[in-house]
Amino acid sequence: MKNTIYLLSFFLLIACSKESVPRAAEAFNLVYPNNNESCLDATKINDTQSQVNFRWSASLYAESYTLNVTNLMTSASQNIQSTESSLSVMLSHSEPYSWKVTAQGEQGSDPISTETWKFYLAGENVINYAPFPPELVTPRASATVTPDSNNQVKLSWVCNDVDNDLAGYKVYLDTTDGTTLVKEINQDTTEFLADVVLNETYYWKVIAIDANGNTASSGVYAFRTQ
């Protein structure tokens, strides 16, 4: 009889333990504004701003969402809470933005985030948009890297343009502020082998240029050699 009671208690303990684990939100996807495109159907508020309706698929077990929207030119960021899978945000015209959504499941569970998408909010009389600011991939900000046998470090980045008219890039690199032009390359290349010396801190950036002369800067990253 005692053994039976012990077994019942054991199974009840396991069942209770399983029930007490908070359910985490499951993976979900962004829907609109579309990635690497111009947002054309926002609701105009005034001459400089429009209301953008962000939409994403519902996440199973999600109890709340946090929408993160970042202006890629100013780096100004907004984090807005919602219990629904859509949210309207007022943004400035003719600016590039990135956005992602984080879902939170039951209290105590780990949140889950979508990938990050980019878009341009269309502006009146804008015929051609500047490229999105290039994303510096390697070296990452504040990284420490070892040059290859030729005392070179590979710089790499990614860049997109809603008009698909990228013309090329200018790569800047120095040990002071990243304002020294070291290479101009065409749009088919997103990496460059830079000559460096050991035990030095370098600053670098990439400027993207389209066929109409519009430009966008990555901002400056720093890395150290060893």
NUBA-757000 format. One line per 4 residues: their letters; for each residue x, y, z of N, C-alpha, C, O. Coordinates in Angstrom, 1 decimal, padded with zeros to 4 digits. Example, Ala and Ser with C-alpha at 12.3 -4.5 7.8 and 13.67 -1.06 7.14 Angstrom:
BEGIN
AS	013.2:-005.7:007.8:012.3:-004.5:007.8:013.2:-003.3:007.8:014.2:-003.3:008.5 | 012.8:-002.2:007.1:013.7:-001.1:007.1:012.9:000.0:007.9:013.4:001.1:008.0
end
This chain:
BEGIN
MKNT	000.8:-001.2:000.0:000.0:000.0:000.0:000.9:001.3:000.0:000.6:002.2:-000.7 | 001.9:001.3:000.9:002.8:002.4:000.9:003.5:002.6:-000.4:003.6:003.8:-000.9 | 003.9:001.5:-001.1:004.6:001.7:-002.4:003.6:002.3:-003.4:004.1:003.1:-004.2 | 002.4:001.9:-003.3:001.4:002.5:-004.3:001.2:004.0:-004.0:001.1:004.8:-005.0
IYLL	001.2:004.4:-002.8:001.0:005.8:-002.4:002.3:006.6:-002.9:002.1:007.7:-003.4 | 003.5:006.0:-002.7:004.7:006.7:-003.1:004.7:006.9:-004.6:005.1:007.9:-005.1 | 004.3:005.8:-005.4:004.2:005.9:-006.8:003.3:007.0:-007.3:003.6:007.8:-008.2 | 002.1:007.0:-006.7:001.1:008.0:-007.0:001.6:009.4:-006.7:001.4:010.4:-007.5
SFFL	002.3:009.6:-005.6:002.8:010.9:-005.2:003.9:011.3:-006.2:004.0:012.5:-006.6 | 004.7:010.3:-006.7:005.8:010.6:-007.6:005.2:011.1:-009.0:005.7:012.1:-009.5 | 004.2:010.4:-009.5:003.6:010.8:-010.8:002.9:012.1:-010.7:002.9:012.9:-011.6 | 002.2:012.4:-009.5:001.6:013.7:-009.3:002.6:014.8:-009.3:002.4:015.9:-009.8
LIAC	003.8:014.5:-008.7:004.8:015.5:-008.6:005.3:015.8:-010.0:005.6:017.0:-010.3 | 005.5:014.8:-010.8:006.0:015.0:-012.2:005.0:015.8:-013.0:005.3:016.7:-013.7 | 003.7:015.4:-012.8:002.6:016.1:-013.6:002.6:017.6:-013.2:002.4:018.5:-014.1 | 002.7:017.9:-011.9:002.6:019.3:-011.5:003.8:020.1:-012.0:003.7:021.2:-012.3
SKES	005.0:019.4:-012.0:006.2:020.1:-012.4:006.0:020.4:-013.9:006.4:021.5:-014.3 | 005.5:019.5:-014.7:005.3:019.8:-016.1:004.4:021.0:-016.3:004.6:021.8:-017.2 | 003.3:021.0:-015.5:002.3:022.0:-015.7:002.8:023.4:-015.3:002.3:024.4:-015.7 | 003.8:023.4:-014.4:004.3:024.7:-013.8:005.3:025.3:-014.8:005.6:026.5:-014.6
VPRA	005.7:024.6:-015.8:006.7:025.3:-016.8:005.9:026.3:-017.6:005.0:025.9:-018.3 | 006.3:027.5:-017.6:005.6:028.5:-018.4:005.8:028.3:-019.9:006.8:027.9:-020.4 | 004.7:028.5:-020.6:004.7:028.2:-022.1:005.3:029.4:-022.8:004.9:030.6:-022.6 | 006.4:029.2:-023.6:007.0:030.3:-024.3:006.3:030.5:-025.6:005.7:029.6:-026.2
AEAF	006.4:031.8:-026.1:005.8:032.1:-027.4:006.6:031.3:-028.5:007.8:031.1:-028.4 | 005.9:030.9:-029.5:006.5:030.2:-030.6:006.9:031.1:-031.8:006.4:032.2:-031.9 | 007.7:030.6:-032.7:008.3:031.4:-033.8:007.1:031.9:-034.7:006.1:031.3:-034.8 | 007.4:033.1:-035.2:006.4:033.8:-036.0:007.1:034.7:-037.0:008.3:034.8:-037.0
NLVY	006.4:035.3:-038.0:007.0:036.0:-039.1:006.5:037.4:-039.2:005.3:037.7:-038.9 | 007.3:038.3:-039.8:006.9:039.6:-040.1:006.1:039.6:-041.4:006.3:038.7:-042.3 | 005.2:040.5:-041.6:004.3:040.5:-042.8:004.4:041.8:-043.6:004.7:041.7:-044.8 | 004.3:042.9:-043.0:004.3:044.2:-043.7:004.7:045.3:-042.8:004.3:045.3:-041.6
PNNN	005.5:046.3:-043.2:006.0:046.6:-044.5:007.1:045.6:-045.0:007.8:044.9:-044.3 | 007.1:045.4:-046.4:007.9:044.4:-047.0:009.4:044.7:-046.8:009.8:045.8:-046.7 | 010.2:043.6:-046.7:011.6:043.8:-046.6:012.3:044.4:-047.8:012.1:043.9:-048.9 | 013.2:045.4:-047.6:014.0:046.0:-048.7:013.1:046.6:-049.8:013.5:046.6:-050.9
ESCL	011.9:047.1:-049.4:011.1:047.8:-050.4:010.6:049.1:-049.8:010.9:049.5:-048.7 | 009.9:049.9:-050.7:009.4:051.2:-050.3:007.9:051.0:-049.8:007.2:050.3:-050.5 | 007.6:051.5:-048.7:006.2:051.5:-048.1:005.4:052.6:-048.8:005.6:053.8:-048.5 | 004.4:052.2:-049.6:003.7:053.2:-050.4:002.3:053.5:-049.9:001.7:054.4:-050.3
DATK	001.7:052.6:-049.0:000.3:052.8:-048.6:000.1:053.2:-047.2:-000.9:052.9:-046.6 | 001.1:053.9:-046.7:000.9:054.5:-045.3:-000.1:055.6:-045.4:-000.4:056.2:-046.4 | -000.7:055.9:-044.2:-001.8:057.0:-044.2:-001.1:058.3:-043.9:-000.5:058.5:-042.8 | -001.2:059.2:-044.8:-000.6:060.5:-044.6:-001.2:061.3:-043.5:-002.4:061.4:-043.5
INDT	-000.4:061.9:-042.6:-000.9:062.7:-041.5:-000.7:064.2:-041.8:-001.6:065.0:-041.6 | 000.5:064.5:-042.3:000.8:065.9:-042.7:001.9:065.8:-043.7:002.2:064.8:-044.3 | 002.5:067.0:-044.0:003.5:067.0:-045.1:004.8:066.2:-044.8:005.5:065.9:-045.7 | 005.0:065.9:-043.6:006.3:065.2:-043.2:006.1:063.9:-042.6:007.1:063.1:-042.4
QSQV	004.9:063.5:-042.2:004.7:062.2:-041.5:003.5:061.4:-042.0:002.5:062.0:-042.5 | 003.6:060.1:-041.8:002.5:059.2:-042.2:002.4:058.1:-041.1:003.4:057.9:-040.4 | 001.2:057.5:-041.0:001.0:056.4:-040.1:001.2:055.1:-040.9:000.6:054.8:-041.9 | 002.1:054.3:-040.4:002.5:053.0:-041.0:001.9:051.9:-040.2:002.0:051.9:-038.9
NFRW	001.2:051.0:-040.8:000.5:049.9:-040.2:001.4:048.7:-040.3:001.5:048.0:-041.3 | 002.1:048.3:-039.2:003.0:047.2:-039.1:002.2:045.9:-038.8:001.3:046.0:-037.9 | 002.4:044.9:-039.5:001.7:043.6:-039.3:002.7:042.4:-039.3:003.7:042.4:-039.9 | 002.3:041.5:-038.4:003.1:040.2:-038.3:002.1:039.1:-038.0:001.0:039.3:-037.5
SASL	002.5:037.8:-038.2:001.7:036.7:-037.9:001.6:036.5:-036.4:002.6:036.9:-035.7 | 000.5:035.9:-036.0:000.4:035.7:-034.5:001.3:034.6:-034.1:001.6:033.6:-034.8 | 001.8:034.8:-032.9:002.7:033.8:-032.3:001.9:033.0:-031.3:001.3:033.5:-030.4 | 001.9:031.6:-031.4:001.2:030.8:-030.5:001.7:031.0:-029.1:002.9:031.0:-028.8
YAES	000.8:031.1:-028.1:001.1:031.3:-026.7:001.6:032.7:-026.4:002.0:033.0:-025.2 | 001.7:033.6:-027.3:002.2:034.9:-027.0:001.2:035.7:-026.2:000.0:035.7:-026.6 | 001.6:036.4:-025.2:000.7:037.2:-024.4:000.9:038.7:-024.7:000.0:039.5:-024.4 | 002.0:039.0:-025.3:002.3:040.4:-025.7:003.4:040.5:-026.7:004.1:039.5:-026.9
YTLN	003.4:041.6:-027.4:004.5:041.8:-028.4:005.1:043.2:-028.2:004.5:044.1:-027.7 | 006.4:043.3:-028.6:007.1:044.5:-028.6:007.6:044.8:-030.0:008.5:044.1:-030.5 | 007.1:045.9:-030.6:007.6:046.3:-031.9:008.7:047.3:-031.7:008.6:048.3:-031.0 | 009.9:047.0:-032.4:011.0:047.9:-032.4:011.2:048.4:-033.8:011.3:047.7:-034.8
VTNL	011.1:049.8:-033.9:011.3:050.5:-035.1:012.5:051.5:-035.0:012.5:052.3:-034.1 | 013.5:051.4:-035.9:014.7:052.2:-035.8:014.8:053.0:-037.1:014.8:052.4:-038.2 | 015.0:054.3:-037.0:015.4:055.2:-038.1:016.8:054.9:-038.4:017.7:055.2:-037.6 | 017.1:054.4:-039.6:018.5:054.0:-040.0:019.4:055.2:-040.2:020.6:055.1:-040.3
MTSA	018.8:056.4:-040.4:019.6:057.6:-040.6:020.0:058.3:-039.3:021.1:058.8:-039.2 | 019.1:058.3:-038.4:019.3:059.0:-037.1:019.6:058.0:-035.9:020.1:058.4:-034.9 | 019.4:056.7:-036.1:019.5:055.7:-035.1:018.5:055.8:-034.0:018.6:055.1:-033.0 | 017.5:056.7:-034.1:016.5:056.9:-033.1:015.6:055.6:-033.2:015.2:055.2:-034.3
SQNI	015.3:055.1:-032.0:014.6:053.8:-031.9:013.3:053.9:-031.1:013.3:054.7:-030.1 | 012.3:053.2:-031.4:011.0:053.2:-030.7:010.7:051.7:-030.3:010.9:050.8:-031.2 | 010.3:051.5:-029.1:009.8:050.2:-028.7:008.4:050.3:-028.2:008.1:051.0:-027.2 | 007.4:049.7:-028.9:006.0:049.9:-028.6:005.4:048.5:-028.3:005.5:047.6:-029.0
QSTE	004.6:048.5:-027.2:003.9:047.3:-026.7:002.6:047.1:-027.4:001.9:048.1:-027.7 | 002.2:045.8:-027.6:000.9:045.5:-028.2:000.5:044.1:-027.8:001.3:043.2:-027.6 | -000.8:043.9:-027.7:-001.3:042.5:-027.5:-001.9:041.9:-028.8:-002.3:040.8:-028.8 | -001.9:042.8:-029.8:-002.4:042.3:-031.1:-001.2:042.1:-032.1:-000.1:042.5:-031.8
SSLS	-001.5:041.5:-033.2:-000.4:041.3:-034.2:-000.3:042.4:-035.3:000.0:042.1:-036.4 | -000.7:043.6:-034.9:-000.5:044.7:-035.8:-000.4:046.0:-034.9:-000.9:046.0:-033.7 | 000.2:047.0:-035.5:000.4:048.2:-034.7:000.7:049.4:-035.7:001.5:049.2:-036.6 | 000.0:050.5:-035.5:000.3:051.7:-036.3:001.2:052.7:-035.6:001.1:053.0:-034.4
VMLS	002.2:053.2:-036.4:003.2:054.1:-035.8:003.4:055.2:-036.8:003.4:055.1:-038.0 | 003.5:056.4:-036.2:003.7:057.6:-037.0:005.2:057.8:-037.3:006.0:057.8:-036.3 | 005.6:057.9:-038.6:007.0:058.0:-038.9:007.2:059.1:-040.0:006.2:059.6:-040.6 | 008.4:059.6:-040.1:008.8:060.6:-041.1:008.9:060.1:-042.5:009.4:059.0:-042.7
HSEP	008.5:060.9:-043.5:008.6:060.5:-044.9:010.1:060.4:-045.3:010.9:061.0:-044.8 | 010.3:059.7:-046.4:011.5:059.6:-047.1:012.7:059.2:-046.2:013.8:059.7:-046.4 | 012.4:058.4:-045.2:013.5:057.9:-044.3:013.6:056.4:-044.4:012.5:055.7:-044.6 | 014.8:055.8:-044.2:014.9:054.3:-044.1:014.7:053.8:-042.7:015.2:054.5:-041.7
YSWK	014.0:052.7:-042.5:013.8:052.2:-041.2:014.1:050.7:-041.2:014.0:050.0:-042.2 | 014.4:050.2:-040.0:014.4:048.8:-039.7:013.3:048.4:-038.7:013.0:049.3:-037.9 | 012.8:047.2:-038.7:011.9:046.8:-037.7:011.9:045.3:-037.4:012.2:044.5:-038.3 | 011.6:045.0:-036.2:011.4:043.6:-035.8:010.4:043.5:-034.6:010.1:044.6:-034.1
VTAQ	010.0:042.3:-034.3:009.0:042.2:-033.2:009.5:041.1:-032.3:010.0:040.0:-032.7 | 009.3:041.3:-031.0:009.6:040.3:-030.0:008.3:039.9:-029.3:007.5:040.7:-028.9 | 008.1:038.6:-029.2:006.9:038.0:-028.6:007.2:037.5:-027.2:008.3:036.8:-027.0 | 006.4:037.7:-026.2:006.6:037.2:-024.8:005.4:036.3:-024.5:004.3:036.6:-024.6
GEQG	005.8:035.0:-024.1:004.8:034.0:-023.7:004.4:034.2:-022.3:004.4:035.3:-021.8 | 004.1:033.1:-021.6:003.7:033.2:-020.2:004.8:033.7:-019.4:006.0:033.6:-019.7 | 004.4:034.3:-018.3:005.4:034.9:-017.3:006.4:033.9:-016.9:006.1:032.8:-016.4 | 007.7:034.3:-017.1:008.8:033.4:-016.7:009.4:032.7:-017.9:010.5:032.1:-017.8
SDPI	008.8:032.8:-019.1:009.3:032.1:-020.3:010.2:033.1:-021.0:010.2:034.3:-020.8 | 011.0:032.5:-021.9:012.0:033.3:-022.7:011.3:034.0:-023.9:010.5:033.3:-024.5 | 011.5:035.2:-024.2:010.9:035.9:-025.4:011.5:035.3:-026.6:012.6:034.7:-026.6 | 010.9:035.5:-027.8:011.4:035.1:-029.1:011.2:036.3:-030.0:010.2:037.0:-030.0
STET	012.2:036.5:-030.9:012.2:037.7:-031.8:012.2:037.2:-033.2:012.7:036.1:-033.6 | 011.7:038.0:-034.1:011.7:037.8:-035.5:013.1:038.3:-036.1:013.9:038.8:-035.3 | 013.3:038.0:-037.4:014.4:038.7:-038.0:014.1:040.1:-038.2:013.0:040.6:-037.9 | 015.1:040.9:-038.6:015.0:042.3:-038.8:014.8:042.6:-040.3:015.5:042.2:-041.1
WKFY	013.7:043.4:-040.6:013.4:043.9:-041.9:013.7:045.3:-042.1:013.7:046.1:-041.1 | 013.9:045.8:-043.3:014.1:047.2:-043.6:013.1:047.7:-044.7:012.7:046.9:-045.5 | 012.8:049.0:-044.6:012.0:049.6:-045.6:012.2:051.1:-045.7:012.7:051.7:-044.8 | 011.8:051.7:-046.8:011.8:053.1:-046.9:010.4:053.6:-046.9:009.5:053.1:-047.5
LAGE	010.1:054.6:-046.1:008.8:055.2:-046.0:008.7:056.2:-047.2:009.4:057.2:-047.2 | 007.8:056.0:-048.1:007.7:056.8:-049.3:007.4:058.3:-049.0:006.7:058.6:-048.0 | 008.0:059.2:-049.8:007.7:060.6:-049.6:007.2:061.2:-050.9:007.4:060.6:-052.0 | 006.5:062.3:-050.8:005.9:062.9:-052.0:007.1:063.4:-053.0:008.1:063.9:-052.5
NVIN	006.9:063.2:-054.2:007.8:063.7:-055.3:009.2:063.0:-055.2:010.2:063.5:-055.8 | 009.3:061.9:-054.4:010.6:061.2:-054.4:010.6:060.2:-055.5:009.8:059.2:-055.5 | 011.5:060.4:-056.5:011.5:059.5:-057.6:012.5:058.3:-057.4:012.3:057.2:-057.8 | 013.6:058.7:-056.7:014.7:057.7:-056.4:015.1:057.8:-055.0:015.4:058.8:-054.5
YAPF	015.3:056.6:-054.3:015.7:056.5:-052.9:017.1:056.2:-052.8:017.7:055.5:-053.6 | 017.7:056.8:-051.8:019.1:056.5:-051.4:019.2:055.0:-051.0:018.2:054.4:-050.6 | 020.4:054.4:-051.1:020.5:053.0:-050.6:020.3:053.0:-049.1:020.4:054.0:-048.4 | 020.0:051.8:-048.6:019.9:051.6:-047.2:021.4:051.7:-046.7:022.3:051.4:-047.4
PPEL	021.6:052.3:-045.5:022.9:052.3:-044.9:023.6:050.9:-044.9:023.0:050.0:-044.4 | 024.8:050.8:-045.4:025.4:049.5:-045.4:025.6:049.0:-043.9:025.8:049.7:-043.0 | 025.5:047.7:-043.8:025.7:047.0:-042.5:027.1:046.4:-042.5:027.4:045.6:-043.3 | 027.9:046.9:-041.6:029.3:046.4:-041.4:029.2:045.0:-040.8:028.7:044.9:-039.7
VTPR	029.7:044.0:-041.5:029.6:042.6:-041.0:030.9:042.2:-040.3:030.8:041.7:-039.1 | 032.0:042.3:-040.9:033.3:041.9:-040.3:034.4:042.9:-040.6:034.5:043.4:-041.8 | 035.2:043.3:-039.6:035.1:042.9:-038.2:033.9:043.6:-037.6:033.5:044.7:-037.9 | 033.4:043.0:-036.5:032.3:043.6:-035.8:032.8:044.7:-034.9:034.0:044.8:-034.7
ASAT	032.0:045.5:-034.5:032.4:046.7:-033.6:033.1:046.2:-032.4:032.7:045.3:-031.7 | 034.2:046.8:-032.2:035.1:046.6:-031.0:035.7:045.2:-031.0:036.2:044.7:-030.0 | 035.7:044.5:-032.2:036.4:043.2:-032.3:037.9:043.3:-032.3:038.5:044.3:-032.6 | 038.5:042.2:-031.8:040.0:042.1:-031.9:040.3:041.0:-033.0:039.8:039.9:-032.9
VTPD	041.0:041.4:-034.0:041.3:040.4:-035.1:042.8:040.3:-035.4:043.6:041.1:-035.0 | 043.1:039.1:-035.9:044.5:038.8:-036.3:044.6:038.9:-037.8:043.9:038.1:-038.5 | 045.5:039.7:-038.3:045.7:039.8:-039.8:046.2:038.5:-040.3:046.8:037.7:-039.6 | 046.0:038.3:-041.7:046.5:037.1:-042.3:048.1:037.3:-042.6:048.7:038.2:-042.1
SNNQ	048.6:036.3:-043.3:050.1:036.3:-043.5:050.6:037.5:-044.3:051.8:037.8:-044.3 | 049.7:038.2:-045.0:050.0:039.3:-045.8:049.8:040.6:-045.0:049.8:041.7:-045.6 | 049.5:040.5:-043.7:049.1:041.7:-042.8:047.9:042.4:-043.4:047.9:043.6:-043.5 | 046.9:041.6:-043.7:045.6:042.2:-044.2:044.5:041.6:-043.4:044.5:040.5:-042.8
VKLS	043.4:042.5:-043.3:042.2:042.1:-042.6:041.0:042.3:-043.6:041.0:043.3:-044.3 | 040.2:041.3:-043.7:039.0:041.4:-044.6:037.9:042.2:-044.0:037.4:042.0:-042.9 | 037.5:043.3:-044.7:036.4:044.1:-044.3:035.2:043.7:-045.2:035.3:043.6:-046.4 | 034.1:043.4:-044.6:032.9:043.0:-045.4:031.6:043.7:-044.8:031.6:044.1:-043.7
WVCN	030.7:043.8:-045.7:029.4:044.5:-045.4:028.3:044.0:-046.3:028.6:043.2:-047.3 | 027.1:044.3:-046.0:025.9:044.0:-046.8:025.2:045.3:-047.1:025.2:046.2:-046.2 | 024.5:045.4:-048.2:023.8:046.7:-048.5:022.7:046.4:-049.5:022.8:045.5:-050.4 | 021.5:047.0:-049.4:020.4:046.9:-050.3:019.9:048.2:-050.7:020.2:049.3:-050.1
DVDN	019.2:048.2:-051.8:018.6:049.5:-052.4:017.2:049.2:-053.0:017.1:048.3:-053.8 | 016.2:049.9:-052.6:014.9:049.6:-053.1:014.7:049.8:-054.6:013.9:049.2:-055.2 | 015.6:050.7:-055.1:015.5:051.0:-056.6:016.4:050.0:-057.4:016.4:050.1:-058.6 | 017.2:049.2:-056.7:018.1:048.3:-057.4:019.1:049.0:-058.3:019.3:048.5:-059.4
DLAG	019.6:050.2:-057.9:020.5:050.9:-058.8:021.8:051.3:-058.1:022.4:052.3:-058.3 | 022.2:050.3:-057.2:023.5:050.6:-056.5:024.6:050.7:-057.5:024.7:049.9:-058.5 | 025.5:051.7:-057.4:026.6:051.9:-058.3:028.0:051.5:-057.8:028.9:051.1:-058.5 | 028.1:051.6:-056.5:029.4:051.2:-055.9:029.5:051.7:-054.4:028.6:052.2:-053.8
YKVY	030.7:051.5:-053.9:031.0:051.8:-052.5:032.3:052.6:-052.3:033.2:052.4:-053.2 | 032.4:053.4:-051.3:033.7:054.0:-050.9:034.0:053.4:-049.5:033.2:053.5:-048.6 | 035.2:052.9:-049.4:035.6:052.3:-048.1:036.6:053.3:-047.4:037.6:053.7:-048.0 | 036.4:053.6:-046.2:037.2:054.5:-045.4:037.8:053.7:-044.2:037.2:052.9:-043.6
LDTT	039.1:054.0:-044.0:039.9:053.3:-042.9:041.1:054.1:-042.5:041.8:054.6:-043.3 | 041.2:054.2:-041.2:042.4:054.9:-040.6:042.5:054.6:-039.1:041.6:053.9:-038.6 | 043.4:055.2:-038.5:043.6:054.9:-037.0:043.1:056.1:-036.2:043.5:056.2:-035.0 | 042.3:057.0:-036.8:041.9:058.2:-036.0:040.4:058.3:-036.0:039.8:058.2:-034.9
DGTT	039.7:058.4:-037.1:038.3:058.6:-037.1:037.5:058.0:-038.3:036.3:058.3:-038.4 | 038.1:057.3:-039.1:037.4:056.6:-040.2:037.1:057.6:-041.4:036.0:057.4:-042.0 | 037.9:058.6:-041.6:037.5:059.6:-042.7:038.5:059.5:-043.8:038.4:060.3:-044.8 | 039.4:058.5:-043.8:040.4:058.4:-044.9:039.9:057.4:-046.0:039.8:056.2:-045.7
LVKE	039.7:057.9:-047.2:039.3:057.0:-048.3:040.4:056.1:-048.7:041.5:056.6:-049.1 | 040.2:054.8:-048.7:041.2:053.9:-049.1:040.9:053.1:-050.3:041.8:052.5:-051.0 | 039.6:053.0:-050.7:039.2:052.2:-051.8:037.8:052.6:-052.4:036.9:052.8:-051.6 | 037.7:052.7:-053.7:036.4:052.8:-054.3:036.2:051.5:-055.1:037.0:051.1:-055.9
INQD	035.1:050.8:-054.9:034.8:049.6:-055.6:033.4:049.5:-056.2:032.6:050.4:-055.8 | 033.2:048.6:-057.1:031.8:048.5:-057.8:030.8:047.8:-056.9:031.2:047.2:-055.9 | 029.6:047.8:-057.4:028.5:047.3:-056.6:028.5:045.8:-056.5:027.7:045.3:-055.7 | 029.3:045.1:-057.3:029.3:043.6:-057.2:030.2:043.1:-056.1:030.2:041.9:-055.9
TTEF	030.9:044.0:-055.4:031.8:043.6:-054.4:031.4:044.2:-053.0:031.2:045.4:-052.9 | 031.3:043.3:-052.0:031.0:043.8:-050.7:032.1:043.4:-049.6:031.8:043.1:-048.5 | 033.3:043.3:-050.1:034.4:043.0:-049.2:035.7:043.6:-049.8:035.8:043.9:-050.9 | 036.6:043.8:-048.9:037.9:044.4:-049.2:039.0:044.0:-048.3:038.8:044.0:-047.1
LADV	040.2:043.6:-048.8:041.3:043.3:-048.0:042.1:044.5:-047.7:042.7:045.1:-048.6 | 042.1:044.9:-046.4:042.8:046.2:-046.0:044.2:045.9:-045.4:044.3:045.0:-044.6 | 045.2:046.7:-045.7:046.5:046.5:-045.1:046.5:047.2:-043.7:046.0:048.3:-043.5 | 047.0:046.4:-042.8:047.0:046.9:-041.4:048.3:046.5:-040.7:049.2:045.8:-041.3
VLNE	048.6:047.1:-039.5:049.7:046.7:-038.7:049.2:046.1:-037.4:048.0:046.4:-037.0 | 050.1:045.4:-036.7:049.6:044.8:-035.4:049.5:045.8:-034.3:050.1:046.9:-034.3 | 048.7:045.4:-033.3:048.5:046.2:-032.1:048.1:047.7:-032.4:048.7:048.6:-031.8 | 047.1:047.8:-033.2:046.6:049.1:-033.6:045.1:049.1:-033.6:044.5:048.1:-034.0
TYYW	044.5:050.2:-033.2:043.0:050.4:-033.3:042.7:051.1:-034.6:043.2:052.1:-034.9 | 041.8:050.5:-035.4:041.4:051.0:-036.7:039.9:051.4:-036.7:039.1:050.8:-036.0 | 039.6:052.5:-037.4:038.2:053.0:-037.6:037.8:052.9:-039.0:038.6:053.2:-039.9 | 036.6:052.3:-039.3:036.3:052.2:-040.7:034.8:052.4:-040.9:034.0:052.2:-040.0
KVIA	034.4:052.7:-042.2:033.0:052.9:-042.6:032.9:052.6:-044.1:033.9:052.6:-044.8 | 031.7:052.4:-044.5:031.4:052.2:-045.9:030.3:053.2:-046.4:029.3:053.3:-045.7 | 030.5:053.9:-047.5:029.4:054.7:-048.0:028.9:054.1:-049.3:029.7:053.8:-050.2 | 027.6:053.8:-049.4:027.0:053.3:-050.6:026.6:054.4:-051.5:026.1:055.4:-051.0
IDAN	026.7:054.2:-052.8:026.3:055.2:-053.8:025.5:054.6:-054.9:025.8:053.5:-055.4 | 024.4:055.2:-055.2:023.5:054.7:-056.3:023.8:055.4:-057.6:024.6:056.4:-057.7 | 023.1:055.0:-058.7:023.3:055.5:-060.0:022.9:057.0:-060.1:023.3:057.7:-061.1 | 022.1:057.5:-059.2:021.7:058.9:-059.2:022.5:059.8:-058.3:022.2:060.9:-058.1
GNTA	023.6:059.2:-057.7:024.4:060.0:-056.8:024.0:060.0:-055.4:024.6:060.7:-054.6 | 022.8:059.3:-055.0:022.4:059.3:-053.6:023.4:058.4:-052.8:023.9:057.4:-053.3 | 023.6:058.8:-051.6:024.6:058.1:-050.7:024.0:057.7:-049.4:023.0:058.3:-048.9 | 024.6:056.7:-048.8:024.2:056.3:-047.4:025.4:055.8:-046.7:026.2:055.1:-047.3
SSGV	025.6:056.2:-045.5:026.8:055.8:-044.7:026.5:054.8:-043.6:025.4:054.8:-043.0 | 027.4:053.9:-043.4:027.2:052.8:-042.4:027.4:053.3:-041.0:026.9:052.7:-040.1 | 028.1:054.5:-040.9:028.5:054.8:-039.5:029.9:054.2:-039.3:030.2:053.3:-040.0 | 030.6:054.6:-038.3:032.0:054.2:-038.1:032.0:053.1:-037.0:031.4:053.2:-036.0
YAFR	032.7:052.0:-037.4:033.0:050.9:-036.4:034.5:050.9:-036.1:035.3:051.4:-036.9 | 034.9:050.4:-035.0:036.3:050.3:-034.6:036.7:048.8:-034.4:035.9:048.1:-033.9 | 037.9:048.4:-034.7:038.4:047.1:-034.4:039.9:047.3:-034.0:040.6:048.2:-034.4 | 040.5:046.3:-033.4:041.9:046.3:-033.0:042.6:045.1:-033.5:042.0:044.0:-033.5
TQ	043.8:045.2:-034.0:044.6:044.1:-034.5:045.5:043.6:-033.4:045.9:044.3:-032.5 | 045.8:042.3:-033.5:046.8:041.7:-032.5:047.6:040.6:-033.2:048.5:040.0:-032.5
end
